[in-house]
Amino acid sequence: MIVLAAHGTRDPHGARVVEELAELVRAETPVPVRVAYADVRQPDVTTVLDSVRGHQAVVVPAFLAAGYHVRTDIPAQMAASKHRDALLADPFGPAPELVGVMRDRLARAGYREGDAVVLAAAGSSDPRALAEVRCAAGQLADLLGTPVRAGYVATARPTIAEAVAQARGRRVAVASWLLAPGLFQRKVLQAGADVVADPLGVHPDVAGLVLARYRRARREPAVAA
């Protein structure tokens, strides 16, 4: 079984995107897929794992950087469950497939060659997570052939608004390094950019990455929680 563990949001549209992503994964595999949330929404990872019977469960963190929820919260929720043989897969991180989706979303939003580009990320107090965001920004810069600066919705600096202001002097386009709509995407929309891309959302490449993380975890049982 795949347990797709997302952050959680009070925005029903954001929750719907996570459910639609899970449905897209189901269409590609006979493996059962359940959704769990690390925070804000229910069911949490513990609850979903406790409901699993007759399947080995692999928890796939749908997180673009490995901060607190990935390194601490989700493993703790797994440890609190009765499902002792569950495996923890790698998070999404700055996977090239997702950077490609981000580039496509940006182009669809109206990005033009010559625009200044800001990558909008959630932010974290974990320097390792921020390094992963910078990695994603570097990959996007390579795809676009132009520098990309990172800005953060919370916790880290510069903020999205600061990064947009620093890029002024030409049109500014923001690439959303977020998985689903919610409070963070609304803050990105308020940062004053000329172009703002949608979050990664439901996309075949995102679903494919879920399956790739699941299969890798099954081959590497050393990552068991």
N, C-alpha and C positions, 0 to 999 in steps of 0.2 A: 504494500500500500504506500502511496505517496501522500504525505501530509504537507500541503503547501502552506507555509507559515508566513503570513504577511504582517505588516506592522499593525494595521487596524486604524480605522478612521470613523468619525461620527457622520461623515458625509455618505449618504446612501448610494450616491453615484460611484464613489470610490470603492465601496464594498461590492457593488455590482460588477465593477471591472475585475476585481479579484475572482469573483465567482465565474465570470465569463472566461477568464484566463484558465481557471480549473477545468471548465467545460471543454475548452480547446485542447487541453492536455488529454482529457478523457477520450477525445475523438482520435487521438494518435496512439493510444495504448490500451491493452486490456486490463492494465493494473488499476485497481480502485484509487480514486483521488478524493481526498477530503481537504477542506480549508480550515485553517486555524489562525488565530491572531495572537501576536506577542503582547499586545497592549490595546486598550480602549474598547475593543469589541470582544464578544464571545462567539464561539467557544475558544478557549485558550488551548495551547498545545497539550497540557495535561489532560483536559477533558476529552479531547479527540483521541489521544492515545489510550486512555482508559476505556474507550468504547470499541477499540479494535479487538477483534477476535479472529484467530485463524490466519493472520497475515503478519509477515515481518513488515514493520513500518519504517519508512525512511522520511525524516523530516527535512524538507528542502526550504531553507530560509530565502524568501523572496525579497532580499535586501541588496541594495546596490553598493553598500559599503559595510564592512564588518565592524560595527560599533558595539555599544552596550547590549542591545537586544540579541545580537548574534553571538557574542562572546560570553554573555552572562545570563541573560534573561531566558532565552530559549533552552539552553542546556539545563538551567535550574528547573524549568517547567517539565522537561523530559525526565529529569531525575526524580521529580515528585510523582510521576505517573507509576502505574502498576505494570506498564509495558517495558520490561527490563531489557529487551533485546533490540530496542529501537536504535536506528542509526541516524547520525546527524550528517547531512550532506554539506558541501561547501555552499556558502551564499552565492548570489549572482555575481557580486563584485563588478569590476570594470571589464566584463566579458566583451570581446570584440563584436559579437553578434548584437549586443544591446547598444553599443556605440553606433553601429550601423542603423539600427532602428531610430536612435536619437537623431542622427543625421537626416533620415528620411522625414521624421516629424518636423524638423526645422525647415527643410525645403518646402514641405507642404504648407507650413505657416506663412511662407513668403520671404524666406531668406534670399538675399541677393549677394552675388560676389561683390566684395568691397565693404559689406557690413562688418561692424565690430561684433564679436561673438562672446557672449557670456554663458557659461554652463551653470545652471541653477541646481544646487544640491541641497539636501536636507540639513547637513551639518552634523558635527559630532565633537565631543571633547576628546575622542580617542585619536591620537596622531596617526595611527595605522589606517583608520577609516578615511581621514583627510588625505593621506597619501594615495589611497585608491581613487578618490575623487580627482586628484591631480592627474593620475594615470588616465582616467577616462577623458579628462580635458585634453591631455596630450594626444590621445588617439583621435579625438574629434578634430583637433587642429591638423593632424596629418591627413585626415580624410578631406577636409575643406581647403587645405593649403593656406591657412591663415591662423594667427595666434588666437587662442581661446583662454580667457581668464575664468576662474571659478568664483562664484558667489554663493553664499549660504543663507538659508531661510532662518536658521536658528543656531545658537551655540557658538559657531565659528565665525571668523571674519576673513574677508570683508563680507558684509551682508549683500544680498542681491541688489538692493538699491544703491549701495556704495559702489559695487562693481559696475553697475550700469552707468552711474555718474562718472566713474573713472574712464569709461570707454567713450564718453561723449566727444563730439567733434565730427562724428559721422553717425549714420543710422545704426542703431543697436538692436541686435537680434539675440534672444535668449533661448537656449536649448534646455529643455527640462529633463534633468537627470532624476526624475521621480517616476515611480511605477504607476500611480493612479491619482485621479483627482482627489481633492480634499483641501484642508486648510492651507497646507504648504503651497499647493499650486495657486490658490487664490492670492497668497502673498506674493508669489512670483508675478502674477498678472498686475499687481499694484505697484511694481517696482519702477515703472516709468519707461520701459523699453518700447521700441517701435514695433517689434515683432516678438511674439511669445509662442513657442511651440507647445503642443500638447504633451502630457506625460507619455511614457513608453506604451502603457496600456495593453490592450489585447492585440497580440501580433504573433504570427507563426514562429518567428525567431525566438520570442520570449518563451512560448510553449516548448519549443525545441530545447531551450536551455534548461528548463525544468527537468525534462527527461534525461538530458545529458548529466545533470547533477545527480539525479536518482541512480542512473546506471553506474556512474563512477563510485558512488557510495557503496553500492552493492559489491563492487569489485575490491573495495578497500575497507574491510570491516574494522580496521584499526581506528576509524573515526567514530566508533560507537560511543554514545554518551554514557 
